[in-house]
Amino acid sequence: MSTTTYAVSGMSCAHCKATLTKAIGELDGVTGVDVDLATGQVTVTSTVEPDDALIGAVVDDAGYELTGRAA
């Protein structure tokens, strides 16, 4: 299992959380998604190392901006 946390801007409400949880959760290998609106972070748990470019594209398509991996 791999757990990676990303910084995402533009999230502000429960709808944002639901949208990203669904969009990222549909990617192959993803077993969990935790969106924290307060910190602007999305934690992705997957069976393999996540593809940052693919996750970034999904986040962008949903209307948000992935600004990188969180420290």
C-alpha positions as CSV (number, residue, x, y, z in Angstrom):
1,M,0.0,0.0,0.0
2,S,1.1,3.5,-0.8
3,T,-0.3,6.7,0.9
4,T,0.4,10.0,-0.7
5,T,-0.8,13.5,0.3
6,Y,-1.3,16.2,-2.2
7,A,-1.9,20.0,-1.8
8,V,-5.0,21.1,-3.8
9,S,-6.3,24.6,-4.1
10,G,-9.9,25.7,-4.8
11,M,-11.7,23.3,-2.5
12,S,-14.1,25.0,-0.1
13,C,-17.2,22.9,0.5
14,A,-18.7,19.4,0.9
15,H,-19.5,19.3,-2.8
16,C,-15.7,19.9,-3.6
17,K,-14.9,17.0,-1.2
18,A,-17.4,14.7,-2.8
19,T,-16.3,15.5,-6.3
20,L,-12.7,14.8,-5.7
21,T,-13.3,11.7,-3.6
22,K,-15.4,10.3,-6.5
23,A,-13.0,11.4,-9.3
24,I,-9.8,10.2,-7.7
25,G,-11.5,7.1,-6.2
26,E,-12.3,5.9,-9.7
27,L,-8.6,5.6,-10.7
28,D,-7.1,2.1,-11.0
29,G,-5.4,1.0,-7.8
30,V,-6.9,3.7,-5.6
31,T,-8.3,2.2,-2.4
32,G,-9.1,5.3,-0.4
33,V,-9.3,9.1,-0.7
34,D,-9.5,11.5,2.2
35,V,-10.1,15.2,1.4
36,D,-9.3,17.7,4.2
37,L,-10.9,21.1,3.3
38,A,-9.3,22.9,6.3
39,T,-5.8,22.1,5.2
40,G,-6.4,21.9,1.4
41,Q,-4.9,18.4,1.3
42,V,-6.0,15.2,-0.4
43,T,-4.6,11.9,0.9
44,V,-4.7,9.1,-1.6
45,T,-4.2,5.4,-0.6
46,S,-3.4,3.0,-3.4
47,T,-2.1,-0.4,-4.1
48,V,0.7,1.0,-6.2
49,E,2.7,4.2,-6.3
50,P,0.3,6.9,-7.6
51,D,0.8,8.6,-11.0
52,D,1.1,12.3,-10.0
53,A,0.5,13.5,-13.5
54,L,-2.7,11.4,-13.8
55,I,-4.0,12.5,-10.4
56,G,-3.2,16.1,-11.3
57,A,-5.1,15.8,-14.6
58,V,-8.2,14.3,-12.7
59,V,-8.0,17.1,-10.2
60,D,-7.7,19.8,-12.9
61,D,-10.6,18.2,-14.9
62,A,-12.8,18.4,-11.7
63,G,-12.1,22.2,-11.6
64,Y,-9.4,22.3,-8.9
65,E,-5.6,22.7,-9.0
66,L,-3.1,20.2,-7.7
67,T,-0.2,22.2,-6.5
68,G,2.1,19.3,-5.7
69,R,2.8,16.7,-3.0
70,A,2.3,18.0,0.5
71,A,5.4,18.1,2.7
